């Protein structure tokens, strides 16, 4: 089980990234547009730098939905490898069976 503070910090990052998504997209579009003047593009980059660090989506960590574990997560299921193995062996994940040959 991950620390509750780590899980909550990640949830705050998700919320902040969603809140600033439109602003990031607008500034990034301006900064990457070669038809705009260089000083305008530079100003957009400076504005991007003034936004909160946790408002950028790359700061979000993929965590297990059940335990909060940060490493070894399967994106398709949203859970860690340990929980996946446990739930799969109990037959609680539809379509997943233990392989044997």
C-alpha positions in Angstrom: 0.0 0.0 0.0 1.4 3.4 -1.0 1.5 6.3 1.3 -1.8 8.2 1.2 0.1 11.5 0.8 1.7 10.2 -2.4 -1.7 9.1 -3.8 -3.3 12.4 -2.8 -0.4 14.4 -4.3 -0.9 12.6 -7.6 -4.7 13.3 -7.5 -4.0 17.0 -7.0 -1.6 16.9 -10.0 -4.4 15.3 -12.1 -6.9 17.9 -11.1 -4.4 20.8 -11.7 -3.4 19.3 -15.1 -7.1 19.2 -16.1 -7.6 22.7 -14.9 -4.7 24.2 -17.0 -5.0 21.9 -20.0 -6.6 24.6 -22.3 -4.0 27.2 -21.3 -1.1 24.8 -21.9 -2.5 23.8 -25.3 -3.0 27.5 -26.4 0.5 28.5 -25.3 2.1 25.5 -26.9 0.3 26.2 -30.2 1.7 29.7 -30.2 5.2 28.6 -29.2 5.4 26.0 -31.9 3.9 28.0 -34.7 6.8 28.9 -37.1 4.6 31.6 -38.9 4.5 33.7 -35.8 7.3 36.2 -34.9 10.1 34.9 -32.8 9.5 37.4 -29.9 5.9 36.3 -29.7 6.9 32.6 -29.6 9.5 33.4 -26.9 6.9 35.3 -24.8 4.6 32.2 -25.0 7.5 30.0 -23.7 8.1 32.4 -20.9 4.4 32.3 -19.9 4.5 28.5 -20.0 7.4 28.6 -17.6 5.4 30.7 -15.2 2.6 28.1 -15.0 2.7 25.8 -11.9 4.9 22.8 -12.3 2.3 20.3 -11.3 -0.1 21.7 -14.0 1.8 19.8 -16.7 0.5 16.3 -17.6 4.0 14.8 -17.5 4.1 15.2 -13.8 1.2 12.7 -13.3 2.3 9.2 -12.2 0.4 6.1 -13.2 -0.7 4.4 -10.0 -2.6 1.3 -9.1 -6.3 2.1 -8.6 -6.4 -0.4 -5.6 -3.2 0.0 -3.8 -1.6 3.2 -5.1 1.6 1.4 -6.1 3.6 3.5 -8.6 5.6 0.8 -10.3 4.6 -2.2 -12.4 1.2 -1.0 -13.6 -0.8 -2.3 -16.5 -2.4 0.6 -18.3 -5.1 -1.6 -19.8 -6.4 -2.6 -16.4 -5.2 0.3 -14.2 -3.8 -1.9 -11.5 -0.3 -3.1 -10.5 1.2 -6.4 -11.5 0.7 -7.8 -8.0 -3.0 -7.0 -7.8 -3.4 -8.2 -11.4 -1.9 -11.6 -10.5 -4.0 -11.8 -7.3 -7.3 -10.9 -9.0 -6.6 -13.0 -12.0 -5.9 -16.1 -9.9 -9.2 -15.5 -8.1 -11.0 -15.2 -11.4 -12.2 -11.7 -10.8 -10.9 -10.3 -14.1 -13.1 -11.3 -17.0 -11.3 -13.0 -19.9 -8.1 -13.6 -18.0 -7.1 -17.2 -17.3 -3.9 -18.7 -15.8 -1.9 -20.3 -18.6 -0.7 -23.8 -18.2 1.1 -26.1 -20.8 
